[in-house]
Structures are given as C-alpha cells and as structure tokens.
C-alpha cells in the first residue's frame, strides 16, 4: 500500500501543477467592442500612455456644451488637472467631468521601475475614466461628463497636500436649465481608500446615477499571455469579482453581466491589485455591471482581452460611497474588514497560507530581505516537520528491510486469483510479518500526507502575496515574483530532487522506480516559469530533506534487508 500512496502523492503534485499551467489558462479574447459598458454615453477623452508621469498635463477633448440648449452658470472656462498627494498615492483629476485620470502607487513599480499607474492607459483613447456618471437621460449624461467643473477652494495649481491630514477636493457645475452637480473626493493621509460623493439635482429632483469605473486595472503583470513553460501564466488576469455569502465569486471575463444585491463589495481585480466598491452598509443593495473591454492590437496580441469594465448603482441616491483602489495587501485589506482579505486568492488553503504569510513577514522584520526570509522560514517549517519526516523515513527503512520476506509470501500465492479465498491467507501472513517486525505500513505515508498542506499553502502564499512582487533576492534574482531569468534555480532544484529520489529508501518495483526518477525532470521543466521565490522555497526544502536523510543514515546505518 505504501508505494501506491507514495506514487499517488507524487502524481497529485504533477496533476496540480499541470492543471494550473495548462487546464486553466488566461481567458480567451472576448468579442465585445471597446468601451461597451452599461449606460455609457461619454465623449472621447485622450488617455495618457501607461508610463506617462501623472504630473504631465494630458490633452483633453475640446469644450462641449453643457447640455442641449443649456449654458454653464457655475463651472470653469478651461481644462485643468488637479493633483492630490498622499503618502501612498498620487491622484490626478481632470475638471472636465470631474473624473480620475491617474492613480499612481508610490510604493509599487511597473516593469520599467517607475511608480505603478493603476488607471490603464492601454485601454484606448475612448476608455471610460473612473467616476464617470451616467443617468437615464443621455443629454444629462453628456453634460455630467463633458462640462468643465469649478474646482473648490484649496485646489489650485499646486498639488493638494493630503500627506498629514485628510483632504477633500470638490467639483461643482450648474447649467441654465436647472442641472446642478457636486462631486467630492476625500483622501486619507495613508492607504488606498477613496471616499466619493455625488449629488445631482435637476428641477428640484435628485437623480440617481450609475458610477462607472471603466476598465481596470493598469497593472502590467495582468496581461493575458498564452500558457507555456517560459511564460508566467500563473498570473491572474483582470476579472470581475463580487462578495456573495461570505466568499468571493470570480465572474466570467469573456461575457458581460449584471448582479444586484446587498453585497459587501464588488469590482475588478487581477493577480496583485483590486478596484472595488466597499458597501459599508452591508444591507444596502446595489447593482454591479461588468463587461470585457477588448483592445485589438495586431502587433501585441497579449493585450487583447486584458481589461474588464465595471459600474455600480445603488437603488437610492447615496451621499457618500467608498472605493478601494490599490494592492491586495493583507494588512491594508484587513484594516477595512476581515472579509476584504478574501480578494487574495489563496484558494482552499487560505486557512494556512495567511499564517504562513504572517510568519514570513515576521522573519522579514529581522532579515530585511524577502529571499532570505523565505530561506529562514523554510528552515523553520522543515525543523517543525522533522519528527514527522523522521518517522516516515524510519518506517520506509523498515519496510525496505522486510522486502525479501514480503516477496517470498507474495510469490507463494501468486498462482491464486485476487478473488480466491486463499489470497486471504496471504494477507494474514503479511500482517503477521508486520507485527513480528514491528512495522506499521501507514507510518510511512501518513506523516508525508500531513506535510502536504504546508507545501500547497506555501505555494499559494508565495504565488499570490503582493509582498513578494518585485522583491529583490540576490545577484540575478531581482524579482521573486517572476521566473528565474537564467533558469539556474529550476535546474538546481531538479538536480536536488533527482538526488533525493536516488537516496530515498524505496519499496517500489523497478517499473515504478523508473517513473519516480522521471518526476524530478518533469518538475524541473514545469518550474522554469514558476515564481523564483517559490523555486527558492522548493530547493531549500529539498536540500534540507536530503540533509535529514543523511542524518538518518548516519544514526541508523545502512539498511540491512532481512532474508526470508
């Protein structure tokens, strides 16, 4: 039984990795036209390139009338950009429609090493900008998003300083036909939560708008690349998410959809970042619409199907609502509420992955390098699992020692069919042999099974935690969330696994042993595109297991099979 269990465990790893690599690839390109979202009727506006500095003024569309037959009574006369600085983000608004142009994270970098821009510049010049408003009347919608708003006091040409205390930026617009709008944005000194309010009145009646976020996100890691050994297809592309009944549902990215209910939050996330409405009043139902945004590109096919557009609308007008627009960082999300951390896709092993991340961050406080922190935590985990592995190795050594006697018993009953009652006598003799030699066949596989959750949880933690994103280790390993550019660690890991397999006590027949010797080669090729941080963990764990095996051999001596 033990060898069958061992083979099943190894094959389970193979199935898991192959599934994540090839069975669940990035979504296929959708066929929805760019900017096709719910209730959209905004005029085009030029989007800055993805790597453009947010402080650089970007061109905007020429002035348009506030509404058919209406003139601005309260508004501005020229296009302006308003910059707001906090300790964590730099936000840039345009007074045309009072919408968000840029949301730059100061502590996170893009592929070029510049501060990361989360408003996607690659979504096309007609892409909806965050905080675009839409109502049932198309003319009013056009006025809401194309009029030049008057900016409140305190928002001049210099950036608004919100680094020490909360700051609010207001935009107001009134037309001659009785349409009045006030949009407000409140920033905290730190964090990624933005409070937003919109009061729209016409003829003394308050209107209830949809708040359109537009496509998200602008993270450069969220590209939908084809799966292969040499491309990081483990990355999760942008997809719509919604919190339903205590869990996060990830919605199909190739089709448009609409959900309505008293959900805790909803929005769009990718592998490391998320944009979502925070429904602070969990009992307040709202409508959430989402649709894919296709950006055809004949020269860069991986851009196709990259974005997802979304909008939200409450059943009744709200004076204020909050949006989270930032990293899927455990501490940041936990500060919102305990359910917000579920946007980090740790899977079924989240109950163990979260404590492991806590342990990794604790080690990092003292080590100061995420790569060496992985090494230290791997050592501590293997130290904790040492008794279980020792029990397994000792049991396998005992099983190996009685193999000649086991073979003799099996040969005596080989002429009988499995259904023959005589085969029961063979089982009885085997059990008697186990008892006489003090061997427990389950002792070899059960300890190994107990270590599996740690391996799977560590894999999920390293592949999903933003703390590892872009983290430098040493020498050529400059990004632990990306594959090893020189494939050195995967090759070393494959060699270490091969050596471990050679020296591990085995009770398998020759055919099974050959299959097991082939596994390290398979794992080596699959790990070529794994995050290098995960391969570091895998390599260190394998080396420690080899060291434990040498220690066991030193303590117990070479195995001496008992002759039948």
C-alpha positions as CSV (number, residue, x, y, z in Angstrom):
1,X,0.0,0.0,0.0
2,X,2.8,2.4,0.9
3,X,4.3,2.5,-2.5
4,X,0.9,3.1,-4.1
5,X,0.3,6.0,-1.8
6,X,3.7,7.5,-2.4
7,X,3.2,7.3,-6.2
8,X,-0.3,8.8,-5.8
9,X,1.2,11.7,-3.8
10,X,3.8,12.4,-6.4
11,X,1.3,12.2,-9.2
12,X,-1.0,14.6,-7.3
13,X,1.7,17.2,-7.4
14,X,2.1,16.7,-11.1
15,X,-1.7,17.0,-11.7
16,X,-1.9,20.2,-9.6
17,X,0.9,21.9,-11.4
18,X,-0.2,20.8,-14.9
19,X,-3.7,22.0,-14.1
20,X,-2.6,25.4,-13.1
21,X,-0.3,25.6,-16.1
22,X,-2.4,24.3,-19.0
23,X,-6.0,23.5,-17.9
24,X,-6.8,26.9,-16.5
25,X,-5.0,29.3,-19.0
26,X,-5.9,33.0,-19.3
27,X,-9.3,33.8,-20.7
28,X,-9.8,33.8,-24.5
29,X,-10.3,37.2,-26.2
30,X,-13.8,38.4,-26.0
31,X,-15.8,39.9,-28.8
32,X,-17.2,42.9,-27.0
33,X,-16.3,46.3,-28.5
34,X,-14.1,48.7,-26.7
35,X,-15.8,50.9,-24.2
36,X,-19.0,48.9,-24.3
37,X,-20.3,49.2,-20.7
38,X,-23.6,49.8,-19.1
39,X,-25.3,53.2,-19.8
40,X,-22.2,54.7,-21.4
41,X,-22.6,57.9,-23.4
42,X,-19.5,59.9,-22.5
43,X,-17.5,61.9,-25.1
44,X,-14.0,60.7,-26.0
45,X,-11.0,61.9,-23.9
46,X,-7.4,61.2,-24.6
47,X,-5.7,58.8,-22.2
48,X,-2.1,59.3,-21.2
49,X,0.3,56.4,-22.0
50,X,0.8,53.8,-19.3
51,X,4.2,55.1,-18.4
52,X,3.4,58.8,-18.6
53,X,4.1,60.8,-15.4
54,X,0.8,61.8,-13.8
55,X,2.1,65.3,-13.3
56,X,2.4,65.8,-17.1
57,X,-0.7,67.5,-18.4
58,X,-2.6,65.3,-20.9
59,X,-4.6,66.6,-23.8
60,X,-8.4,66.6,-23.4
61,X,-11.3,66.8,-25.7
62,X,-12.4,70.3,-26.9
63,X,-15.0,72.1,-24.9
64,X,-18.6,70.8,-25.4
65,X,-21.8,72.4,-24.5
66,X,-23.1,71.5,-21.0
67,X,-26.3,70.2,-22.5
68,X,-28.5,70.8,-25.5
69,X,-29.8,74.4,-25.2
70,X,-28.2,74.9,-21.8
71,X,-25.2,77.1,-20.7
72,X,-22.9,76.8,-17.7
73,X,-23.9,79.0,-14.8
74,X,-21.3,77.5,-12.4
75,X,-18.2,76.0,-14.0
76,X,-14.8,76.6,-15.4
77,X,-13.6,78.1,-18.6
78,X,-10.5,76.0,-19.3
79,X,-9.3,72.4,-18.9
80,X,-7.4,71.8,-15.7
81,X,-5.7,69.0,-13.9
82,X,-5.9,68.7,-10.1
83,X,-3.2,66.7,-8.3
84,X,-3.6,65.2,-4.9
85,X,-0.7,63.7,-3.0
86,X,-0.9,61.3,0.0
87,X,1.9,59.2,1.5
88,X,0.8,56.2,-0.7
89,X,-0.7,57.6,-3.9
90,X,-0.7,60.5,-6.3
91,X,-4.1,61.1,-7.9
92,X,-4.7,63.3,-10.9
93,X,-8.2,64.6,-11.8
94,X,-9.5,66.5,-14.8
95,X,-12.1,69.2,-14.3
96,X,-13.8,68.0,-17.5
97,X,-16.4,65.7,-16.0
98,X,-14.5,65.7,-12.6
99,X,-13.0,62.3,-13.4
100,X,-9.9,60.5,-12.3
101,X,-7.1,60.5,-14.9
102,X,-4.2,58.8,-12.9
103,X,-3.9,56.8,-9.7
104,X,-0.2,56.2,-9.1
105,X,1.0,54.0,-6.3
106,X,4.2,55.4,-4.8
107,X,5.4,52.1,-3.2
108,X,4.9,49.8,-6.2
109,X,6.8,49.8,-9.5
110,X,5.9,48.8,-13.1
111,X,8.2,46.7,-15.4
112,X,10.3,49.8,-16.1
113,X,10.9,50.7,-12.5
114,X,8.6,53.7,-12.4
115,X,5.7,54.2,-9.9
116,X,2.8,51.9,-10.9
117,X,-0.2,53.5,-12.7
118,X,-3.4,51.7,-12.0
119,X,-5.7,53.7,-14.4
120,X,-5.0,51.7,-17.5
121,X,-3.5,53.8,-20.3
122,X,-3.5,50.9,-22.7
123,X,-7.3,50.6,-22.8
124,X,-7.6,53.0,-25.7
125,X,-8.3,56.8,-26.1
126,X,-12.1,56.4,-25.6
127,X,-11.9,54.3,-22.5
128,X,-14.1,55.4,-19.6
129,X,-12.4,57.1,-16.8
130,X,-13.1,56.3,-13.1
131,X,-16.1,58.3,-11.6
132,X,-17.8,58.8,-14.9
133,X,-21.5,59.2,-14.1
134,X,-24.5,58.0,-16.2
135,X,-28.2,58.6,-15.8
136,X,-31.2,57.5,-17.9
137,X,-31.2,60.8,-19.9
138,X,-28.4,60.7,-22.5
139,X,-28.3,64.5,-22.7
140,X,-27.8,64.9,-19.0
141,X,-25.2,62.1,-19.0
142,X,-23.3,64.0,-21.6
143,X,-23.5,67.2,-19.6
144,X,-22.3,65.4,-16.4
145,X,-19.1,64.1,-18.1
146,X,-18.2,66.8,-20.6
147,X,-18.8,70.0,-18.7
148,X,-15.9,71.9,-17.1
149,X,-16.4,71.8,-13.4
150,X,-15.4,74.5,-11.0
151,X,-12.9,73.2,-8.5
152,X,-13.4,74.0,-4.8
153,X,-11.1,76.2,-2.7
154,X,-7.7,74.8,-1.9
155,X,-7.2,73.1,-5.2
156,X,-5.0,75.4,-7.1
157,X,-2.1,74.8,-9.5
158,X,-0.1,73.3,-6.7
159,X,-0.8,69.7,-5.7
160,X,-3.3,69.2,-2.8
161,X,-1.3,68.0,0.2
162,X,-3.1,65.2,2.0
163,X,0.0,63.6,3.5
164,X,-0.6,64.8,7.0
165,X,-4.3,65.1,7.3
166,X,-7.4,64.2,5.4
167,X,-8.3,66.4,2.4
168,X,-11.4,66.8,0.3
169,X,-11.5,68.1,-3.3
170,X,-14.9,69.2,-4.6
171,X,-16.1,69.9,-8.2
172,X,-19.3,71.8,-8.9
173,X,-21.3,72.5,-12.0
174,X,-24.6,74.2,-12.7
175,X,-26.4,74.8,-16.0
176,X,-29.0,77.3,-17.0
177,X,-31.7,74.5,-17.4
178,X,-31.5,73.7,-13.6
179,X,-29.0,70.9,-13.6
180,X,-26.6,71.1,-10.6
181,X,-23.9,68.7,-9.7
182,X,-21.4,68.4,-6.9
183,X,-18.8,65.7,-6.8
184,X,-16.5,65.3,-3.8
185,X,-13.4,63.2,-3.2
186,X,-11.9,62.6,0.3
187,X,-8.4,61.3,0.8
188,X,-6.8,59.9,3.9
189,X,-3.1,60.5,4.5
190,X,-2.3,56.8,4.1
191,X,-4.0,53.9,2.5
192,X,-5.8,53.3,-0.8
193,X,-9.5,54.0,0.2
194,X,-11.1,57.0,-1.6
195,X,-14.4,58.4,-0.4
196,X,-16.7,59.7,-3.2
197,X,-19.9,61.6,-3.2
198,X,-22.1,62.8,-6.0
199,X,-25.2,65.0,-5.6
200,X,-27.1,65.5,-8.9
201,X,-30.3,67.6,-8.9
202,X,-32.5,68.8,-11.8
203,X,-35.6,70.8,-11.4
204,X,-35.6,70.2,-7.6
205,X,-35.4,66.4,-8.1
206,X,-32.4,64.4,-7.1
207,X,-31.1,61.9,-9.7
208,X,-29.6,58.5,-9.0
209,X,-26.5,57.9,-11.2
210,X,-24.5,54.8,-12.1
211,X,-20.9,55.3,-11.1
212,X,-18.8,54.0,-14.0
213,X,-15.3,53.0,-13.1
214,X,-14.3,52.0,-16.6
215,X,-11.7,49.3,-17.4
216,X,-9.3,48.1,-14.8
217,X,-6.6,47.5,-13.9
218,X,-3.4,49.1,-15.2
219,X,-1.1,46.6,-13.6
220,X,1.5,45.5,-16.2
221,X,1.5,41.9,-14.8
222,X,-2.1,41.3,-15.7
223,X,-1.5,40.6,-19.4
224,X,-3.3,37.7,-20.9
225,X,-0.3,35.7,-22.3
226,X,-0.6,32.2,-23.7
227,X,0.5,29.4,-21.4
228,X,3.9,27.8,-22.0
229,X,6.9,26.6,-20.0
230,X,8.5,30.0,-20.4
231,X,5.7,32.5,-19.7
232,X,4.2,33.4,-16.3
233,X,0.7,32.1,-17.0
234,X,0.2,31.6,-13.3
235,X,-0.7,35.3,-13.1
236,X,-4.4,36.0,-12.8
237,X,-5.7,38.4,-15.5
238,X,-8.2,41.1,-14.8
239,X,-11.6,39.7,-13.8
240,X,-14.8,40.9,-12.1
241,X,-15.3,39.9,-8.5
242,X,-18.2,40.2,-6.1
243,X,-18.6,39.2,-2.4
244,X,-21.5,36.8,-2.0
245,X,-22.5,34.9,1.2
246,X,-19.1,35.1,2.8
247,X,-17.0,34.3,-0.2
248,X,-15.6,36.0,-3.3
249,X,-17.1,34.9,-6.7
250,X,-14.9,35.5,-9.7
251,X,-17.1,36.1,-12.7
252,X,-16.5,35.1,-16.3
253,X,-14.3,37.7,-18.0
254,X,-15.5,37.0,-21.6
255,X,-19.1,37.9,-21.1
256,X,-21.0,41.0,-19.8
257,X,-23.1,40.5,-16.7
258,X,-25.2,42.2,-14.0
259,X,-25.7,41.3,-10.4
260,X,-27.8,43.0,-7.8
261,X,-27.9,42.5,-4.0
262,X,-26.6,43.7,-0.6
263,X,-23.1,42.5,-1.3
264,X,-20.2,43.6,0.9
265,X,-18.0,44.7,-2.1
266,X,-17.7,44.3,-5.9
267,X,-15.2,45.4,-8.5
268,X,-12.3,44.1,-10.6
269,X,-9.1,42.5,-9.6
270,X,-6.1,40.9,-11.1
271,X,-3.2,39.0,-9.6
272,X,-2.0,41.6,-7.2
273,X,-4.3,44.6,-7.3
274,X,-8.0,45.4,-7.0
275,X,-10.5,48.2,-7.6
276,X,-13.8,47.7,-5.7
277,X,-16.7,49.5,-4.2
278,X,-16.9,49.0,-0.4
279,X,-20.5,48.7,0.6
280,X,-20.1,50.0,4.2
281,X,-23.8,49.4,4.8
282,X,-23.9,45.7,4.0
283,X,-27.7,45.8,3.9
284,X,-27.8,48.4,1.1
285,X,-28.4,46.6,-2.2
286,X,-26.7,47.9,-5.4
287,X,-26.4,46.8,-9.0
288,X,-23.0,45.7,-10.3
289,X,-22.4,45.6,-14.1
290,X,-19.3,44.3,-15.7
291,X,-18.2,43.7,-19.3
292,X,-14.9,42.8,-21.1
293,X,-13.0,45.5,-22.9
294,X,-11.2,44.4,-26.0
295,X,-8.3,46.4,-27.3
296,X,-7.4,44.9,-30.7
297,X,-3.7,45.1,-31.4
298,X,-2.2,43.4,-34.5
299,X,1.3,43.6,-33.1
300,X,0.7,42.8,-29.4
301,X,-1.8,40.0,-29.2
302,X,-1.3,39.6,-25.4
303,X,-3.1,42.9,-24.9
304,X,-6.4,41.5,-26.2
305,X,-9.0,40.8,-23.6
306,X,-6.9,42.4,-20.8
307,X,-9.4,44.7,-19.3
308,X,-12.8,44.5,-17.6
309,X,-15.1,47.5,-17.4
310,X,-17.5,47.9,-14.4
311,X,-20.1,50.2,-12.9
312,X,-22.2,50.3,-9.7
313,X,-25.5,51.9,-8.9
314,X,-27.4,51.9,-5.6
315,X,-31.2,51.6,-5.5
316,X,-31.4,55.1,-4.0
317,X,-29.0,58.0,-4.3
318,X,-26.1,57.9,-1.8
319,X,-24.4,60.9,-0.3
320,X,-21.1,59.0,0.0
321,X,-19.5,55.7,-1.0
322,X,-16.0,54.3,-0.6
323,X,-13.7,52.7,-3.2
324,X,-10.6,50.7,-2.6
325,X,-8.1,51.1,-5.4
326,X,-4.8,49.5,-4.6
327,X,-2.8,46.4,-3.7
328,X,-4.2,43.1,-2.4
329,X,-2.1,43.5,0.7
330,X,-3.2,41.6,3.7
331,X,-2.8,44.4,6.3
332,X,-4.4,47.0,4.1
333,X,-7.4,44.8,3.4
334,X,-7.7,43.6,7.0
335,X,-7.9,47.2,8.1
336,X,-11.1,47.6,6.0
337,X,-12.8,44.4,7.4
338,X,-12.0,40.7,7.8
339,X,-13.9,39.8,4.7
340,X,-12.0,42.1,2.4
341,X,-8.9,39.8,2.7
342,X,-10.8,37.2,0.7
343,X,-9.9,39.0,-2.5
344,X,-6.5,37.5,-2.2
345,X,-6.9,34.2,-4.0
346,X,-5.2,31.8,-1.6
347,X,-7.7,29.0,-2.5
348,X,-8.8,26.2,-0.2
349,X,-5.5,26.5,1.8
350,X,-6.1,30.2,2.9
351,X,-6.5,29.0,6.5
352,X,-2.8,28.0,6.4
353,X,-1.5,30.5,3.8
354,X,-2.4,33.5,5.9
355,X,-0.5,32.4,9.0
356,X,2.5,31.4,6.8
357,X,2.4,35.0,5.3
358,X,2.4,36.3,8.8
359,X,5.4,34.2,9.7
360,X,7.2,35.3,6.6
361,X,6.6,39.0,7.4
362,X,7.8,38.4,11.0
363,X,11.0,36.9,9.7
364,X,11.4,39.7,7.2
365,X,11.4,42.2,10.1
366,X,14.7,40.8,11.3
367,X,16.2,39.6,8.0
368,X,15.3,42.6,5.7
369,X,15.3,40.6,2.5
370,X,12.3,38.6,1.2
371,X,14.5,36.0,-0.4
372,X,16.5,35.2,2.7
373,X,13.2,35.4,4.7
374,X,11.9,32.6,2.5
375,X,15.0,30.6,3.2
376,X,14.7,31.1,7.0
377,X,11.0,30.4,7.1
378,X,11.6,27.2,5.0
379,X,14.2,26.1,7.5
380,X,11.8,26.7,10.5
381,X,9.0,24.8,8.8
382,X,11.2,21.9,8.0
383,X,12.5,21.9,11.5
384,X,8.9,21.7,12.8
385,X,8.2,18.8,10.4
386,X,11.4,17.0,11.2
387,X,9.8,14.4,13.6
388,X,7.1,13.6,11.0
389,X,9.6,13.1,8.2
390,X,11.9,11.1,10.5
391,X,9.0,8.8,11.4
392,X,8.3,8.4,7.7
393,X,11.9,7.6,6.7
394,X,12.3,5.1,9.6
395,X,9.1,3.3,8.6
396,X,10.3,3.2,5.0
397,X,13.6,1.8,6.0
398,X,11.9,-1.0,8.0
399,X,9.6,-1.7,5.0
400,X,12.6,-1.9,2.8
401,X,14.3,-4.4,5.2
402,X,11.5,-6.9,5.1
403,X,11.0,-6.8,1.3
404,X,12.6,-10.2,0.7
405,X,10.2,-11.8,3.1
406,X,7.3,-9.9,1.6
407,X,8.3,-11.0,-1.9
408,X,8.5,-14.7,-0.7
409,X,5.0,-14.6,0.7
410,X,3.6,-12.9,-2.5
411,X,5.4,-15.5,-4.7
412,X,3.8,-18.4,-2.8
413,X,0.3,-17.0,-3.5
414,X,0.9,-15.6,-7.0
415,X,-0.9,-18.6,-8.6
416,X,-4.2,-17.6,-6.9
417,X,-6.6,-15.1,-8.3
418,X,-7.5,-12.0,-6.4
419,X,-11.0,-13.3,-5.7
420,X,-9.7,-16.7,-4.5
421,X,-10.2,-17.3,-0.7
422,X,-6.6,-18.5,-0.5
423,X,-5.5,-14.9,-1.0
424,X,-6.9,-14.1,2.4
425,X,-4.2,-16.4,3.9
426,X,-1.5,-14.2,2.1
427,X,-2.9,-11.1,3.8
428,X,-2.9,-12.8,7.1
429,X,0.8,-13.8,6.7
430,X,1.7,-10.3,5.7
431,X,0.0,-8.8,8.7
432,X,1.8,-11.3,10.9
433,X,5.1,-10.3,9.4
434,X,4.3,-6.7,10.1
435,X,3.6,-7.5,13.7
436,X,6.6,-9.6,14.2
437,X,9.0,-7.0,12.8
438,X,7.2,-4.0,14.4
439,X,6.3,-2.4,11.1
440,X,3.4,-0.1,10.6
441,X,2.7,0.4,6.9
442,X,0.7,3.5,7.5
443,X,3.6,5.1,9.4
444,X,5.4,5.8,6.2
445,X,2.7,7.6,4.3
446,X,0.6,9.3,7.0
447,X,3.4,11.7,8.1
448,X,4.0,12.6,4.4
449,X,0.4,13.4,4.0
450,X,0.5,15.7,7.0
451,X,3.2,17.8,5.3
452,X,1.3,18.3,2.1
453,X,-0.9,21.2,3.3
454,X,2.2,23.1,4.1
455,X,3.6,22.7,0.7
456,X,0.4,23.6,-1.1
457,X,-0.2,26.6,1.3
458,X,3.3,27.8,0.8
459,X,2.9,27.6,-3.0
460,X,-0.3,29.7,-2.8
461,X,1.2,32.2,-0.4
462,X,4.3,32.8,-2.5
463,X,2.4,33.0,-5.7
464,X,-0.4,35.3,-4.5
465,X,1.2,37.6,-1.9
466,X,2.0,41.1,-3.2
467,X,4.8,41.3,-0.6
468,X,6.9,39.1,-3.0
469,X,6.0,41.2,-6.1
470,X,9.2,42.7,-7.5
471,X,11.2,41.7,-4.4
472,X,15.0,41.5,-4.9
473,X,16.9,38.5,-3.6
474,X,20.5,38.3,-4.7
475,X,22.6,38.5,-7.8
476,X,20.5,37.6,-10.8
477,X,17.2,37.1,-8.8
478,X,15.9,40.6,-8.9
479,X,12.2,39.8,-8.8
480,X,11.0,36.9,-6.7
481,X,7.5,37.0,-8.2
482,X,8.9,36.4,-11.7
483,X,10.6,33.3,-13.2
484,X,14.4,32.9,-12.8
485,X,15.7,34.7,-16.0
486,X,18.7,32.3,-16.2
487,X,16.8,29.1,-15.1
488,X,19.6,28.4,-12.6
489,X,17.3,27.7,-9.6
490,X,14.9,25.4,-11.5
491,X,17.9,23.3,-12.8
492,X,19.4,23.2,-9.3
493,X,16.1,22.2,-7.9
494,X,15.7,19.4,-10.5
495,X,19.1,18.1,-9.6
496,X,18.4,18.2,-5.9
497,X,15.1,16.3,-6.3
498,X,16.9,13.7,-8.5
499,X,19.5,13.2,-5.8
500,X,16.8,13.0,-3.1
501,X,14.9,10.4,-5.1
502,X,18.1,8.3,-5.6
503,X,18.9,8.1,-1.9
504,X,15.3,7.8,-0.5
505,X,14.5,4.2,0.7
506,X,12.1,2.6,-1.8
507,X,9.9,-0.5,-1.7
508,X,8.8,0.0,-5.3
509,X,9.2,-2.4,-8.2
510,X,11.7,-1.4,-10.9
511,X,8.9,0.0,-13.2
512,X,7.5,2.2,-10.6
513,X,11.0,3.3,-9.5
514,X,11.7,4.5,-13.1
515,X,8.6,6.5,-13.2
516,X,9.6,8.2,-9.9
517,X,13.0,9.0,-11.3
518,X,11.4,10.8,-14.2
519,X,9.4,13.1,-11.9
520,X,12.3,15.4,-11.0
521,X,12.9,16.1,-14.6
522,X,9.2,16.9,-15.2
523,X,9.1,19.2,-12.1
524,X,12.3,21.0,-13.3
525,X,10.8,21.9,-16.7
526,X,7.5,23.0,-15.1
527,X,9.3,25.2,-12.6
528,X,11.0,27.2,-15.3
529,X,8.1,29.6,-15.3
530,X,7.2,29.5,-11.6
531,X,7.9,32.5,-9.4
532,X,11.6,32.3,-8.4
533,X,10.6,32.8,-4.8
534,X,8.6,29.5,-5.0
535,X,11.6,27.7,-6.5
536,X,13.8,29.0,-3.8
537,X,11.5,27.5,-1.2
538,X,11.3,24.2,-3.1
539,X,15.1,24.0,-3.5
540,X,15.8,24.8,0.1
541,X,13.2,22.4,1.4
542,X,14.6,19.6,-0.9
543,X,18.2,20.3,0.3
544,X,17.0,20.1,4.0
545,X,15.2,16.9,3.3
546,X,18.4,15.4,1.8
547,X,20.3,16.5,4.9
548,X,17.8,14.8,7.1
549,X,18.1,11.6,5.1
550,X,21.9,11.7,5.5
551,X,21.4,12.2,9.3
552,X,19.0,9.3,9.4
553,X,21.5,7.1,7.6
554,X,24.2,8.1,10.0
555,X,22.1,7.3,13.0
556,X,20.6,4.0,11.7
557,X,23.4,2.8,9.5
558,X,23.0,1.3,6.1
559,X,19.8,-0.8,5.6
560,X,20.3,-4.5,6.1
561,X,17.4,-6.4,4.5
562,X,16.3,-9.4,6.5
563,X,16.4,-12.6,4.4
564,X,13.3,-14.7,4.1
